[in-house]
Amino acid sequence: MTAMNMGASKSTFDLEDLVHHYQKQLRDEAFLYLYKRGIEEETIEQYRLGFDQGKIGFTVNPDVLSDYFANRVIIPVCDANGAVIELIGRAVDHREPKYKALLGIEDYMFNEQILEETEDVILCNGLFDVMSLAQARLPAVCVPHWFGFKDIHAERLKGKRVFICMGNDELGRRESVKIQTMLQETAAETYIVNLPESIRDLNDFFVKVQNPLETFMQLLNQTMEEAMLVPVAPDVKNITVYAEEYMKRYRGQVTGVSSGISRLDEVLYGGFQSGLYLICGAASSGKTMLMKQMADHIAEGQTPVVYVSWDMTSFELWARSIARIIGVEPQKVLNGKVDPEQINEANKAYLPISKMLWTLECSLDTTLDKVMGSIEKIASLADKTPVVFIDHLNRVPARASGHASSSDDHRTLITYALKQWSKEWNATVIAAMPGECSPNRFPEGIEACADVIMLLQPQEAKENQETEMTSVMLKLLKNRNGTLVDIPLSFQQEKAMFTEK
């Protein structure tokens, strides 16, 4: 959420005044949280940390943020000249999202003032990582937004020797490799620093490890020595990681995001994982209805969802969700034929879904690059990678950098871009693709990009004319790491819902 969303423009807020305001509000609960994270009083003063305990009652002053940052430690972010350009709030309790940015500015780095003073820098995962390293007199920066590291940040590290130390999990390791690749053209040298097992991140390292500075310097030296001895490390470096991943799967600890269809979740080993999923089918076969049903189910489970539509308006998509909740045909909602009281009650039921669902209504001028930029901002707000639905591929404008001589080439370019994006950000992307599909007639380029291809195919005969229940088959035409199955479904027109047989 940005200042614009809160009913005030960016110019409304004097960031320096806000920093002073929040500094004066530092309370015991804020100090307790910071001390638990190993942040010392000198660092609190150096980085001008503050606190917002929230407001009791309400305010009509447009210059006041009310309780936007309630119960959060406030961390000012400065540009290279030391001017405050952003405020980030970190919850001291269990509220979500953990981090909230005031303005949503993306082209800066936290603590980037130190880049003028050093040739060596540690690029880490979070704000508290930077502060822990600063206490140890080590130069460090981070990009405080989810999905944050971009070419503009790589340019800021030009000529530096960069030690990349992100979160100590699969996502952090992927991010480290991605950043190292991005820095190849700008940084003088790059090294990926791997933290010891059971250590979450650098802040965790400096809190838990005895003699953390000495131990961390040994880790940096060891990293450089290994890189010099073996410029390209063999697979042995990953054996432990692979074994850990296998044991998670063996114990059933690896699950995906549930689609709401149990048989599909089963063949996908727990649900949607990161990757590109295509749902194909002829016009009016129910692709949008199925995707919207899945999107609502995922959002209801408190996983953020972004539904991108070049096909329907946001109102039309909302109407399908409301129709399913009430149990009526979508046309009745679209035509205003439902009692308003029923709509109000359905909206109340839809409220928890809508809090985790963002609908992007696109025009034919909305490029995929613009959409991806919006999704990255949403991910920053949600503090979690969203599941992305694309409806549909045929209407996505061609990328400026690509040239397609046919519709198949165009769709191949789009699917390749979506696949690369899902891989880069470890994200789940589910896209609809109109048209008849079969294993023998599927465009080769699209098939190569997709991890899973599903065909939604209505059957000819109706099971029950009275309830207008239509038989539908969800056919898996490709499943990269699993089996190909047919999943029988029923579509209940009067309830606007797909159900399993």
Buried (B, 14 or more C-beta within 10 A) or exposed (E): BBBEEBEBEEEBBEBEEBBEBBBEBBEEBBBEBBEEBBBBEEBBEEBBBBBBBEEEEEEEEEEBBBBBBBBBBBBBBBBEEEEBBBBBBBBBEEEBBBBBBBBBBBEBBBBBBBBEEBEEBBBBBBBBBBBBBBBBEBBBBBBBBBBBBBEEBBEBBEEBBBBBBBBBEBBBBBBBEBBBEBBEEBBEBBBBBBBEEEBBBBBBBBBEBEEBBEEBEEBBEEBBEBBEEEEEEEEEEEEEEEEEEEEEEEEEEBEBBBBBBEBBBBBBBBBBBBBBBBBBBBEEBBBBBBBBBBBBBBBBBEBBBBBBBBBBEEEBBBBBBBBBBBEBBBEBBBEEEBEEEBBEBBBEEBEEBBEBBBBBBBEEEBBBEEBBBBBBBBBBBBBBBBBBBBBBBBBBBBBEEBEBEEEBBBBBBBBBBBBEBBBBBBBBBBBBBBBEBEEEEBBEBBBEBBBBBBBBBBEEEBEEEEEBBBBBBBBBBBBEEBEEEEBEBBBBBBBBBBBEE
